[in-house]
Amino acid sequence: MKDYDFILKFDLPENGADPEQYVDSLYEAGCDDASVGIGQNGRIALSFIRQSASAYDAISSAIIDVKKAIPGVKLIEATPDLVVLTDIAVILGFSCQNMRKIVG
């Protein structure tokens, strides 16, 4: 197992929602290995250091944990580029073409 350091940024399901209301549910959903950034209403950022067999597994498990804590949340950015666009499309259940439209 290796440690992977990455940041995930999300749009919250309610426009202008206070991200602080989700901090406890994120911890309970398995994001206890992340620092939570709540500086902007309607968005939330998580800086993870997650142990996993691969970058793909680390990021995909983190996204799943966040989605458990905040149903309807939308991933808007993942940094650094530990996975390629195709990997992110698979994680989110999108086609590669749809993923290109989202990020393009």
C-alpha positions as a Markdown table, in Angstrom:
| # | Residue | x | y | z |
|---|---|---|---|---|
| 1 | Met | 0.0 | 0.0 | 0.0 |
| 2 | Lys | 1.1 | 3.5 | -0.9 |
| 3 | Asp | 0.0 | 6.9 | 0.3 |
| 4 | Tyr | -1.7 | 9.1 | -2.4 |
| 5 | Asp | -2.0 | 12.8 | -1.9 |
| 6 | Phe | -4.8 | 14.5 | -3.9 |
| 7 | Ile | -7.5 | 17.2 | -3.8 |
| 8 | Leu | -11.1 | 16.7 | -4.8 |
| 9 | Lys | -13.4 | 19.7 | -5.3 |
| 10 | Phe | -17.2 | 19.4 | -5.5 |
| 11 | Asp | -20.2 | 21.5 | -6.2 |
| 12 | Leu | -22.8 | 21.0 | -3.5 |
| 13 | Pro | -26.3 | 19.8 | -4.4 |
| 14 | Glu | -27.9 | 23.1 | -3.1 |
| 15 | Asn | -26.6 | 26.2 | -4.8 |
| 16 | Gly | -25.1 | 28.5 | -2.1 |
| 17 | Ala | -25.3 | 25.8 | 0.6 |
| 18 | Asp | -23.0 | 26.2 | 3.6 |
| 19 | Pro | -20.4 | 23.5 | 3.3 |
| 20 | Glu | -19.8 | 23.4 | 7.0 |
| 21 | Gln | -23.0 | 21.4 | 7.5 |
| 22 | Tyr | -21.4 | 18.4 | 5.8 |
| 23 | Val | -18.1 | 18.1 | 7.8 |
| 24 | Asp | -19.4 | 15.5 | 10.3 |
| 25 | Ser | -21.1 | 13.4 | 7.7 |
| 26 | Leu | -17.9 | 13.3 | 5.6 |
| 27 | Tyr | -15.9 | 12.1 | 8.6 |
| 28 | Glu | -18.5 | 9.4 | 9.3 |
| 29 | Ala | -18.6 | 8.3 | 5.7 |
| 30 | Gly | -14.9 | 7.5 | 5.7 |
| 31 | Cys | -13.2 | 10.8 | 4.8 |
| 32 | Asp | -11.3 | 10.9 | 8.1 |
| 33 | Asp | -8.1 | 11.0 | 6.0 |
| 34 | Ala | -9.0 | 14.3 | 4.5 |
| 35 | Ser | -8.8 | 18.0 | 5.4 |
| 36 | Val | -12.0 | 19.7 | 4.5 |
| 37 | Gly | -12.0 | 23.2 | 2.9 |
| 38 | Ile | -15.2 | 25.1 | 3.4 |
| 39 | Gly | -14.2 | 28.6 | 2.2 |
| 40 | Gln | -16.9 | 29.1 | -0.5 |
| 41 | Asn | -20.6 | 28.6 | -0.2 |
| 42 | Gly | -21.9 | 26.0 | -2.7 |
| 43 | Arg | -18.6 | 24.2 | -2.9 |
| 44 | Ile | -16.4 | 22.0 | -0.8 |
| 45 | Ala | -12.8 | 20.8 | -1.3 |
| 46 | Leu | -11.1 | 17.8 | 0.4 |
| 47 | Ser | -7.4 | 17.3 | 0.6 |
| 48 | Phe | -6.8 | 13.6 | 1.0 |
| 49 | Ile | -3.8 | 11.5 | 2.0 |
| 50 | Arg | -5.3 | 8.0 | 1.3 |
| 51 | Gln | -3.5 | 4.7 | 1.5 |
| 52 | Ser | -4.3 | 2.4 | -1.4 |
| 53 | Ala | -2.9 | -0.1 | -3.9 |
| 54 | Ser | -3.2 | 2.4 | -6.8 |
| 55 | Ala | -4.0 | 6.1 | -7.5 |
| 56 | Tyr | -7.2 | 5.0 | -9.2 |
| 57 | Asp | -8.4 | 3.0 | -6.1 |
| 58 | Ala | -7.5 | 5.9 | -3.8 |
| 59 | Ile | -9.4 | 8.5 | -5.8 |
| 60 | Ser | -12.4 | 6.3 | -6.7 |
| 61 | Ser | -12.9 | 5.3 | -3.1 |
| 62 | Ala | -12.7 | 8.9 | -1.9 |
| 63 | Ile | -15.3 | 10.0 | -4.5 |
| 64 | Ile | -17.6 | 7.1 | -3.3 |
| 65 | Asp | -17.2 | 8.2 | 0.3 |
| 66 | Val | -18.0 | 11.8 | -0.5 |
| 67 | Lys | -21.1 | 10.8 | -2.5 |
| 68 | Lys | -22.2 | 8.7 | 0.5 |
| 69 | Ala | -21.9 | 11.7 | 2.8 |
| 70 | Ile | -23.4 | 14.3 | 0.4 |
| 71 | Pro | -25.9 | 12.8 | -2.1 |
| 72 | Gly | -26.1 | 14.8 | -5.3 |
| 73 | Val | -22.6 | 16.3 | -5.0 |
| 74 | Lys | -20.8 | 16.9 | -8.3 |
| 75 | Leu | -17.1 | 16.5 | -8.8 |
| 76 | Ile | -15.6 | 19.5 | -10.5 |
| 77 | Glu | -11.9 | 19.0 | -10.1 |
| 78 | Ala | -9.3 | 16.4 | -9.1 |
| 79 | Thr | -5.7 | 17.3 | -8.7 |
| 80 | Pro | -2.9 | 16.4 | -9.3 |
| 81 | Asp | -3.5 | 14.3 | -12.4 |
| 82 | Leu | -3.0 | 10.9 | -10.9 |
| 83 | Val | -5.6 | 9.4 | -13.2 |
| 84 | Val | -6.5 | 10.1 | -16.8 |
| 85 | Leu | -9.8 | 11.5 | -18.0 |
| 86 | Thr | -11.0 | 7.9 | -19.0 |
| 87 | Asp | -10.4 | 6.7 | -15.4 |
| 88 | Ile | -12.5 | 9.5 | -14.0 |
| 89 | Ala | -15.3 | 8.8 | -16.5 |
| 90 | Val | -15.3 | 5.1 | -15.4 |
| 91 | Ile | -15.4 | 6.2 | -11.7 |
| 92 | Leu | -18.3 | 8.5 | -12.3 |
| 93 | Gly | -20.2 | 6.2 | -14.7 |
| 94 | Phe | -20.0 | 8.6 | -17.6 |
| 95 | Ser | -18.9 | 8.0 | -21.2 |
| 96 | Cys | -15.5 | 9.4 | -22.1 |
| 97 | Gln | -17.2 | 11.8 | -24.6 |
| 98 | Asn | -19.5 | 13.1 | -21.9 |
| 99 | Met | -16.5 | 13.6 | -19.5 |
| 100 | Arg | -14.6 | 15.6 | -22.2 |
| 101 | Lys | -17.7 | 17.9 | -22.5 |
| 102 | Ile | -17.8 | 18.4 | -18.8 |
| 103 | Val | -14.1 | 19.4 | -18.4 |
| 104 | Gly | -13.8 | 21.1 | -21.8 |
